[in-house]
């Protein structure tokens, strides 16, 4: 088990109230369809450092199930739908992700899991950091301990 010893110095605060939905700007034209825009530091509250997407997930499979020490994430359902559950270890909130012009911003130190993928679902995730395995907290007990460190 690896716990960062100076979590009190982190900018992260595990507060479910900081998770927010974002309505993305969408330009619609009956003849041409829709165009949705995502701009760093305008539509989302950070500069995008990494983009990845999850697809082809079996219905009974779950993704995520971890928190990040420093990474912020924005989740968008590009196609189909899925559920996003976030928790700060005390409270939980679930979002049905089904609109490609609606995003959910998840700040650091919020546990997130993605599940209940429909056929053809594509989950797009934007982050403010590059991949770093040390940023992940994948063990629930370690997460709860780290949250305790933040509140001291």
C-alpha positions in Angstrom: 0.0 0.0 0.0 1.4 3.4 -1.0 0.1 6.5 0.7 1.5 9.9 -0.2 2.7 11.3 3.1 2.2 15.0 2.4 -1.4 14.9 1.1 -2.0 18.0 3.2 0.2 19.9 0.8 -1.9 18.8 -2.2 -4.3 21.2 -3.9 -6.8 18.4 -4.0 -9.8 18.4 -1.7 -12.2 15.5 -1.6 -15.5 17.4 -1.9 -18.4 15.9 -3.9 -19.8 19.4 -4.3 -16.8 20.2 -6.6 -18.0 17.6 -9.1 -20.0 19.6 -11.8 -21.9 19.1 -15.0 -20.9 21.1 -18.0 -23.2 21.9 -20.8 -21.0 22.1 -23.9 -21.6 24.6 -26.7 -23.4 22.8 -29.6 -24.1 24.3 -33.0 -27.0 22.6 -34.7 -28.1 22.7 -38.3 -31.0 20.5 -39.6 -29.2 20.0 -42.9 -25.7 19.5 -41.5 -26.2 18.0 -38.0 -24.5 19.0 -34.7 -21.0 20.2 -33.8 -20.1 20.3 -30.1 -17.1 22.2 -29.0 -14.7 21.5 -26.1 -12.0 24.1 -25.5 -9.3 24.0 -22.8 -9.8 26.5 -19.9 -13.0 27.8 -21.6 -15.5 24.9 -21.7 -13.6 22.9 -19.2 -11.7 24.3 -16.2 -8.2 23.0 -17.2 -5.7 22.6 -20.1 -6.1 19.2 -21.8 -3.0 17.1 -21.4 -4.4 13.7 -22.3 -7.4 12.3 -24.1 -8.6 8.7 -24.0 -11.8 6.8 -24.8 -13.3 3.6 -23.6 -15.5 1.5 -25.9 -16.5 -2.1 -26.5 -17.1 -2.6 -22.8 -19.3 -5.7 -22.0 -22.5 -4.7 -20.2 -21.5 -6.3 -16.9 -18.0 -4.8 -16.9 -17.0 -1.8 -14.8 -14.2 0.7 -15.5 -12.5 3.2 -13.3 -13.0 2.3 -9.7 -10.2 4.6 -8.5 -9.3 8.1 -7.6 -6.5 10.4 -8.7 -4.3 12.4 -6.4 -3.8 15.3 -8.8 -5.5 14.6 -12.0 -8.8 16.3 -13.0 -11.1 14.5 -15.5 -14.0 15.4 -17.7 -16.3 12.5 -18.8 -18.4 12.7 -22.0 -20.7 10.1 -23.6 -19.8 10.4 -27.3 -22.1 7.5 -28.2 -24.6 5.4 -26.4 -24.8 5.7 -22.6 -23.2 4.6 -19.4 -23.4 5.5 -15.7 -20.8 7.5 -13.8 -20.7 7.3 -10.0 -18.6 9.6 -7.9 -17.9 9.5 -4.2 -15.9 11.4 -1.6 -16.1 8.4 0.7 -19.1 9.8 2.6 -21.5 10.8 -0.2 -22.1 9.4 -3.6 -23.7 10.8 -6.8 -24.6 9.0 -10.0 -24.9 10.5 -13.5 -26.5 8.8 -16.5 -24.2 9.9 -19.3 -26.1 9.9 -22.6 -25.8 13.3 -24.2 -22.7 14.2 -26.1 -23.1 17.8 -25.3 -23.1 17.3 -21.5 -19.9 16.6 -19.6 -19.1 15.9 -15.9 -16.0 17.4 -14.4 -14.4 15.2 -11.7 -11.7 16.9 -9.6 -8.8 15.1 -7.9 -9.4 12.9 -4.9 -12.9 11.9 -6.0 -13.4 8.1 -6.4 -15.0 7.4 -9.8 -16.4 4.4 -11.5 -18.0 3.9 -14.9 -20.5 1.1 -15.5 -23.7 -0.1 -17.2 -22.4 0.6 -20.7 -25.0 0.3 -23.5 -24.1 -1.4 -26.8 -22.0 1.0 -28.8 -21.2 3.3 -25.9 -18.1 5.4 -26.1 -16.8 7.2 -23.0 -14.4 10.1 -23.8 -12.2 11.3 -21.0 -10.2 14.5 -21.0 -7.5 15.0 -18.3 -5.2 17.8 -17.2 -2.1 15.5 -16.7 -0.3 12.8 -18.6 -0.6 9.2 -17.5 1.3 8.6 -14.2 0.7 5.3 -12.3 1.7 7.0 -9.0 -1.3 9.4 -9.4 -3.8 6.6 -9.0 -5.3 5.3 -5.8 -6.8 1.9 -6.7 -7.5 0.5 -3.3 -10.6 1.7 -1.4 -9.0 1.5 2.0 -6.0 3.5 0.8 -8.4 6.1 -0.6 -10.3 6.5 2.7 -7.0 6.8 4.5 -5.8 9.5 2.1 -9.0 11.4 2.5 -8.4 11.4 6.2 -4.9 12.9 5.6 -6.5 15.7 3.5 -8.9 16.7 6.3 -6.2 17.0 9.0 
